[in-house]
């Protein structure tokens, strides 16, 4: 995934690369780019589905527009939350 401004650098925040994000933040325009959020259960469900289809861990993260460590933490939190909910 590349920056929304069209440059080929990797994403850092709000689907912008580091340079474009810094520039937008400096002039107060970073708020024009929406934050990307995902529900915990959705990330875990997407992770499990794509892994079943043979996607690598890194490919799943790229498809979700997230870094691999971020996806792994989100899945860990979702699994933990699911285990703690009472049945019923």
C-alpha positions as CSV (number, residue, x, y, z in Angstrom):
1,X,0.0,0.0,0.0
2,X,1.4,3.4,-0.8
3,X,0.7,6.9,0.5
4,X,-2.5,8.6,-0.4
5,X,-0.5,11.5,-1.8
6,X,0.8,9.2,-4.5
7,X,4.4,8.8,-3.4
8,X,5.8,5.3,-3.2
9,X,7.0,5.3,0.4
10,X,5.5,3.0,3.0
11,X,2.6,4.1,5.2
12,X,3.1,5.5,8.7
13,X,-0.2,7.0,9.8
14,X,-3.6,7.9,8.3
15,X,-2.6,6.2,5.1
16,X,0.3,8.7,4.6
17,X,4.0,8.1,4.5
18,X,6.2,9.6,7.2
19,X,7.2,12.6,5.2
20,X,3.7,13.4,4.0
21,X,2.3,12.9,7.4
22,X,4.9,15.2,9.0
23,X,4.2,17.9,6.4
24,X,0.4,17.6,6.8
25,X,0.8,17.7,10.6
26,X,3.0,20.7,10.5
27,X,0.3,22.8,8.7
28,X,-2.6,21.2,10.5
29,X,-4.0,19.2,7.6
30,X,-3.4,15.7,9.0
31,X,-6.9,15.8,10.3
32,X,-8.1,15.9,6.7
33,X,-7.0,12.3,6.5
34,X,-9.2,9.9,8.4
35,X,-7.7,7.5,10.9
36,X,-8.1,3.9,10.0
37,X,-9.7,1.8,12.7
38,X,-10.9,-1.8,12.8
39,X,-13.1,-3.6,15.2
40,X,-11.2,-6.3,17.1
41,X,-13.5,-9.1,16.1
42,X,-13.3,-8.0,12.4
43,X,-9.5,-8.1,12.4
44,X,-9.4,-11.6,14.0
45,X,-12.1,-12.9,11.6
46,X,-10.3,-11.4,8.5
47,X,-6.9,-12.8,9.8
48,X,-8.3,-16.3,10.2
49,X,-10.1,-16.3,6.9
50,X,-7.2,-15.0,4.8
51,X,-4.8,-17.4,6.6
52,X,-7.1,-20.3,5.6
53,X,-6.8,-19.2,2.0
54,X,-3.0,-19.4,2.2
55,X,-2.1,-15.7,2.6
56,X,1.1,-15.1,4.5
57,X,1.0,-13.2,7.8
58,X,2.6,-10.2,6.1
59,X,0.2,-10.3,3.2
60,X,-2.8,-10.3,5.6
61,X,-1.3,-7.3,7.4
62,X,-0.8,-5.4,4.1
63,X,-4.4,-6.3,3.0
64,X,-5.7,-4.8,6.3
65,X,-3.5,-1.7,5.8
66,X,-1.8,-2.4,9.1
67,X,1.7,-3.4,10.2
68,X,2.3,-7.0,11.1
69,X,3.0,-6.3,14.8
70,X,-0.2,-4.2,15.0
71,X,-2.3,-7.0,13.5
72,X,-0.8,-9.6,15.8
73,X,-1.5,-7.4,18.8
74,X,-5.1,-6.8,17.7
75,X,-5.7,-10.5,17.2
76,X,-4.2,-11.3,20.6
77,X,-6.4,-8.8,22.3
78,X,-9.5,-10.1,20.4
79,X,-8.7,-13.7,21.4
80,X,-8.2,-12.6,25.0
81,X,-11.5,-10.6,25.0
82,X,-13.4,-13.6,23.5
83,X,-12.1,-16.0,26.2
84,X,-13.1,-13.6,29.0
85,X,-16.8,-13.2,27.8
86,X,-19.2,-15.4,29.8
87,X,-21.2,-17.9,27.7
88,X,-24.7,-17.3,27.6
